[in-house]
Amino acid sequence: MTFEHLAQRPGSWEMFIKGTRKRAWTVVHHLEMAGLTIEEAADDHYVSVAAVREAVEWCRANRELILRKEREAIKRAATR
């Protein structure tokens, strides 16, 4: 997939919204948990609607990867 509004940072598996420090997953998770529309999430995060749409697309295509990485992060935090 090629994205106009998302980019991967060196050394990271995650996609970020270009020009921000916002992870695609952070924006999409907030959208889902708060029951927001794409337009509301874009407004809340000061990004374009197109960027949120791409973030949703990437997160849906990579849901298993995201969930696995989140579980790994929780396990690491619990062992500290």
C-alpha positions as CSV (number, residue, x, y, z in Angstrom):
1,M,0.0,0.0,0.0
2,T,1.1,3.5,-0.7
3,F,-0.1,6.3,1.5
4,E,0.0,10.1,0.9
5,H,-0.6,11.0,4.6
6,L,1.1,8.2,6.5
7,A,4.8,7.3,6.8
8,Q,6.8,4.8,8.7
9,R,9.6,6.1,10.9
10,P,13.0,4.5,10.8
11,G,13.2,1.7,13.3
12,S,9.5,1.6,13.9
13,W,6.9,-0.9,12.7
14,E,4.1,1.7,13.1
15,M,2.7,4.3,10.7
16,F,2.6,7.9,11.7
17,I,0.6,10.8,10.2
18,K,3.0,12.8,8.2
19,G,4.0,16.1,9.7
20,T,2.9,15.0,13.2
21,R,4.1,12.8,16.0
22,K,0.7,11.0,15.9
23,R,0.6,7.3,15.4
24,A,-2.1,6.1,13.1
25,W,-3.2,3.6,15.7
26,T,-3.6,6.4,18.3
27,V,-6.0,8.3,16.1
28,V,-8.0,5.3,15.1
29,H,-8.2,3.9,18.7
30,H,-9.5,7.3,19.9
31,L,-12.0,7.4,17.0
32,E,-13.3,3.9,17.9
33,M,-13.3,4.3,21.7
34,A,-15.0,7.7,21.6
35,G,-17.5,6.7,18.9
36,L,-16.3,9.6,16.7
37,T,-16.8,10.1,13.0
38,I,-13.8,10.4,10.8
39,E,-14.4,14.2,10.6
40,E,-14.6,14.5,14.4
41,A,-11.4,12.5,14.8
42,A,-9.6,14.7,12.3
43,D,-10.8,17.8,14.1
44,D,-9.8,16.5,17.5
45,H,-6.3,15.6,16.3
46,Y,-5.7,18.6,14.0
47,V,-5.1,16.4,10.9
48,S,-6.9,16.1,7.6
49,V,-9.9,13.9,7.0
50,A,-7.9,12.1,4.3
51,A,-5.1,11.4,6.9
52,V,-7.7,9.8,9.2
53,R,-9.2,7.8,6.4
54,E,-5.7,6.4,5.5
55,A,-5.0,5.7,9.2
56,V,-8.3,3.7,9.4
57,E,-7.4,1.8,6.2
58,W,-3.9,1.0,7.5
59,C,-5.1,-0.1,10.9
60,R,-7.8,-2.3,9.5
61,A,-5.3,-4.0,7.1
62,N,-2.8,-4.5,10.0
63,R,-5.1,-5.2,13.0
64,E,-3.4,-8.4,14.0
65,L,0.0,-6.8,13.9
66,I,-1.2,-3.9,16.0
67,L,-2.8,-6.1,18.6
68,R,0.2,-8.4,18.8
69,K,2.6,-5.5,19.3
70,E,0.2,-4.0,21.9
71,R,0.2,-7.3,23.8
72,E,4.0,-7.5,23.7
73,A,4.2,-3.9,25.1
74,I,1.9,-4.8,27.9
75,K,3.9,-7.9,28.8
76,R,7.2,-5.9,28.8
77,A,5.6,-3.2,31.0
78,A,4.4,-5.9,33.5
79,T,7.8,-7.4,33.9
80,R,9.5,-4.1,34.9
